[in-house]
Amino acid sequence: MIRFICTKDYDDMSRKAANIIGSLIVSKPNCVLGLATGSTPIGAYARLVEGYENGDLDFSAVKSVNLDEYRGLTHDNDQSYYYFMNHHLFSKVNIDKNNTYVPDGTIADAEEACKQYDEIVASMGGVDLQLLGMGHNGHIGFNEPNDVFVKGTNCVNLAQSTIDANARFFEKKEDVPTQAYTMGIQTIMNAKKILVVVNGEGKADIVEKAFFGDVTPQVPASILQFHPDVIVVGDEAAFSKIKNRL
Ligand code: GLP
């Protein structure tokens, strides 16, 4: 079941998403969070940091598993998702770094990297809440449009549109990674609750397709229609094509 929360703007979306995550941390201090990168969740992470700073949120027992990582990027590369998570959240709250996991992009052997990450996710005993952004083509994590829904952690060749979209973050075109390790669709669907954040007019078409169109691996996020507990928090612009159906 999908519930939609329409918010005024990016700040409103970020605050509401952070409130949902924060209320879980309060009610279950040792919860397992599935975390996401991309520009969309940055505001929600900032609100969570505020929650920690003002004494409302204690991350000391929280565990986290991230969705994805670029293959080949080292931890100190400021475009790696490892770096992103430390920069936006982990270094700013009292989470135990030993309880945070991001797929290791430095493992060259893709099969080994994916196997290791599946074992890590399994050892967490279930994700309580999975935060998700969404690519313009409907990708979640880095599960790109495909002929099938891949179940477990996998190494993906990024879609050209994704490479182009990411190019803005890199100095040179040649530096933009073309592959990534990502949690699989089944792993994402196993989370007890899923929180999707979307903002901006650019996401309006894919929001309509993903949540009101056919369920197909060509639009990976469409699988969320089959999950029992999804909340999509979006701003008015991202919901502009679905507002009459809410
Ligand atoms: C990347 C990430 C996704 C993210 C997507 C959208 O591809 N792997 O997890 O959802 O970007 O990014 P943005 O939030 O910047 O639109």
Residues whose N, C-alpha, C, O or C-beta is under 5 A from the ligand:
A	BS01	GLP	A36 T37 G38 S39 T40 D68 G133 M134 G135 H139 G141 F142
